[in-house]
Amino acid sequence: MIDPKFAGYFSSDRTFKIRLDEIRWGGVKQDGIPPLRSPKMILAKEAKYLDDGNIVFGIEVNGDARAYPKRIMAWHEMFVDKVGETPVAGVYCTLCGSMILYKTEHTGVNHQIGTSGFLYRSNKLMYDKQTQSLWNTLWGRPVVGPLADKSIELERMSVVTTTWGEWKKRHPQTKVLSLDTGHKRDYSEGTAYREYFATDELMFNVPKLDKRLKNKDEVLGLIFSQHADKPLAISVDYLSKNPVYHKNVGDMDFVVLTDKSGAARVYETKGVKFTDWDRERSVTDVNGDKWTLSESKLESSDGKELYRLPAHRAFWFGWYGAYSNTELIL
């Protein structure tokens, strides 16, 4: 009775991969929190509404750099666009504190996703327009409906949480979301979800909490498709104190480089050991050789390249709710 489209999500012939009694209604209709589809972007010099300290989600796809301010995304929770000629969706779950960038095309099908209105373990469930299947945001997989048993998993892409000042300095030609979204909202910094972000209390229940960190302490979450059974969470506070951090998951060796804004980028190392970096662009390995940092890779002076790996921030409770077998570094 709230939204006729909801009946399609839960019809009796639907396949499901999660417990239906853990699904909660979030209080809105389908796309009641309206995604930004092909939103208007402006040049950095035109973004007079942003202060250098404002939080943005930064991406670069095939050289196309873009910034999505948290103050706007908190009202919309998703953008769907073509960036660097690649169809993508940036999905921001305000409740679990995660912005994840997905390539929406999988085996030749571009899935047109949106916001279902429902949650699973306080994590928004997406839907796709063609089949009305429900998708787990943190997993990137359909979990209820016709696609749930099709072994579909969207490819994760790199995104970084940083400040507008830091992103603009690194990418002076970046585009950024315009305030002209087609919707009327108070896009002031910190307005959306102010009370929720101000406490450690949850809005919706989850089956289990892990007290090694506070619920809304932030972690950098990493999950690699070749080691899907070995999720990893690293405390953001720990990374700020250890700006060059080496780690491996299975046979995947990588380094996490954290700049002064707290933005963490992850790169595969393939045996290279880094000892220092200026927290700008220059990284030094154990042999004293210099590497240049970009959004897509680390490149040595003699042309060697080490490519970036996807990672994103999340509230600890949200990451743990999706990956209870996670390793935690704190």
N, C-alpha and C positions, 0 to 999 in steps of 0.2 A: 504493500500500500504506500510505502514511502517513495519507491521508485520501481516501476514495472521491470526495469532492466535487471534488478536484483534477482528476480525469479530465475533468470537464465543462468546465473552463477551457480545456483544450488539445486537445479533440477535433478530428479532421482537417477537419471542415466549418466550423471557426470562422474568421471574418474577423479580421484583425489589422492594426493601424495602427502597430505598433512592432516592432522586431526581437525575435523570440522568444528569441534567444540572449543578449539583455541582461536577461532576466527571471531573477531569483534567488529561491530559496526562503528565507524569513526564519527558518525553524526552528520554526514553529508551524502548527497546523491552522487551518482556516477559523474565524475569530473566536476563535482561541486566545489572542489579546490581546483580552479581552472589551470591546466597546463598552458605554458606559453609555446604556441606552435609557430615556428618561423618568426620569432619575435624581432622587433625593430632593434638594430644595433647602431651605435654611434661611435665616433672616434674618441680616443682618450681625451683630447683637448676640448671636446664638447661636453664631457661628463662633469659639469660644474657642480652637480648635486653630490658628488662623492668627496669625502675627506680621505686623506692618505691613510688614516688608521682604520677605515672601514674594511670589514672582512669580505673577501671575494673568493669565488671558486674559479681557478684559472685552468684553461685547457689550451692545448695547441695541437691541431690535427693537420698534418701535411703543410705545416708552415702558417696555418691560419690560427692566430692567437686571439682568444676571447676571454672576457671576464664576466662572471655572473655574480653580482653582489648578493650576499646572504640576505640583506634587508629586503630585497625583491623576491628572491627564491623562497623565503619563508612563507610568503603568501600564496605561492603557486606550486611549489614542490616538484616541478618538472618542467624542463624545456625539451622540445622536440624540434630538430632542425637538421640541416645539412651543413656540416662544417668541414672545410678542406675537401669538399666534394664527397664526404662520407656521411651517410645518414646516422645520426646519433640521438641519444636521449640522455640528458642529465637528470638523474632522479634524486631529489633531496628529501629524505625522511627527517622532518624536523624532530619527531619524537625520539628517534634513535640517533640523531646527530650525524647522519651520513649522507654525503653527496657522492654518487657513483655515476661514472660515465660509461654508457654501454653503446656498442655498435648495434644498431637495431636490425641490421640485415643478417640473416642466418640461412645458409644454404640456398641463396637466391630469393628468399622471401624477406621483405621489409615489414617487420611487425609494427603496426600502428598502435602504440600503447598509450594508456591514459591512467587516470586515478580511479580505482574501483569504488572507493568509499569505505573499504574494509581494511582491517589490520590483522596481522598475525604476529603475536608476541610483541606488540607495540610497534611493529614494523609495517609500513604501508604495503598493501597488495596492489599491484598494477593489474590492468586487464589489457587484452588486445581486441581491437575493434572487429576483426574478422570472425573470431570464434567465441568471444566473450569468456575466454579462459582467464583465470586469476594467476598472477605471477608473483613469486616471492622477490622482493626488491633486492635483498642482500645476496640472494643466490643467483639472480638473473635467470630463473627457470620457472616455467609454468607448473603450478602445483594443484590446480583444480580445473577440470574441464577437458575438452577434446584434445588439447595439446599436452596434457599432464604426463602422458606415457610415451611421448615422441622423442625423448632424449635431446631436447632443445636446451641449450645454454648460451645466452648472449655473451659475446666477447667483451671483457672489461678493457677500458682504456684509461690512460693516465689523467688524473686530476689532482690539483694541489690546492690546499686551503692556505691562503696568505692574506696580506694586506693589499689594498689598492695601491698604496705608494710603492711597495716592493714589486708588485706585478707590473705596474706602469714603468718603473725604472728598467726592468728586464725586457719589457716589450713595449717600447714607445709607440709602436704602430698598432697596438692591440685595439680590437673593437670591444665594446662593453654594452650591456643592456641599457636601453633607453627607459626613462620613466614612462614613456608613452607605450604602455602595455595593452591598451584597450580596456583596462579595468581601473576602477577607482579604489585605491587602497592608500593607507598611510604608510609610505615606504621609508619612513625615517629609520635611522639606524637603531636597532634594538627594540622596535615597537612590537613586531609580531612575536608571539609566544614569550613575551617578557617574563610573565609570572612563572611559566614552566621552566625556562632556562635559569631562573633565579634560585631554584631549590633543587634538592636531590630527589624529590618525590616524583613518582611516575603517574601518568594520566590513565594508563591501562595496565591491567595485571599481566604478569608473565609467570611461567611455571616455576622458575628458579632464579635466584640471584646469587652472585659470587661476590663475597665481601673483601676480596683482595684489593679491590679499588672501590671507590664510591660509584654509585650507579652512573652518574653523568661525567665521571672523569673520562677524558678523551684518550683513545688509543689509535694507533695507526694499524689498520687491518690489512693483512696480506693473505691471499689464497691463490695458489697456482694450480691450473687445470691438471698439470702432470703430477701434482701432489695434493689432490683434492682432500685427502684424508688428514692433512697436516696444516690446518689453519694456524696463523700466528698473529698475535696482538702485541704491540709494543707501546708502552706508556708514552704519551706525548711529552710529559715532564721528563722522563728518562732521556728521550731523544734530544731535548733542548740542552741537557747537560752533557750529552755525548754526540756532538754534531757529525762525527764520522763513526758509524757503527756497522761493523761487519757481522754477518750472520749467514747461516745456510739452512735451507729446508730440503731435506733429501740431498740430491746431487746439485741443487740450485744454490750457487754462491752469489751473494749480493751485498751491496753496501747501501746504507741509508744516510743521505746527506741532508742535514737540517740547517737552514739559513737563519739569520737573525730574527726574521718574522715568525719563526716556528714552522715554516713550510718544510715538509719532508719529501724528498724525492728518492726513489729506489732504482738502482741500476744493477744489472747482472755484472759480476766481476770476472768470471772465467779464470780465477786464480790470481788476478791482480790484487795486490794489497795496497790500500791507500792509507796514508799516515796523517794527512793534513789537508785542509782547504781553507781558502780565505772567506768562505761563506758568501761568496759572490759567484765567480765563474771558474776560478783556477783551483784545481785539485792536484795534489802531489802524491805519487805512489812511493813505495818503499825504496825504489831505485833513484828517487829524486827527479823522475820524469814528470813533466807537467801535462795535465789533461784539462780540456775545456768543457765546462758543463753547459748543456742546453736542455730544453724540455724533453727532447727525444733521445739524447744519448750523451755519453762522455767520449770525447775524441782526443787522442794523443797527438803530440806534435809530429809524429811519423805516420799518422793516418789510421792507427788502430781505433776501433769503435766498440763501445760497450753500451748496449741498448737499455732503455728505461723499462721498468716493470710496473704494472698497475698496482696501486695501493690507494687507500682512502681512509679518512678519519671516521670514527664512530664513537658514540657513547659506549662505555664498557658494558653496560647491561644489555644494550642492543646487539653488540657483536657476540657476547656470550650467549644470548638467546638464540642466535642463528648457528653458532659454532661452539657448543658446550665442551667439545674436546680440544679447544684451542690451547696452544702454548701461550703463556703470558710472560713478557719481559717487563720488569718494573724496577 
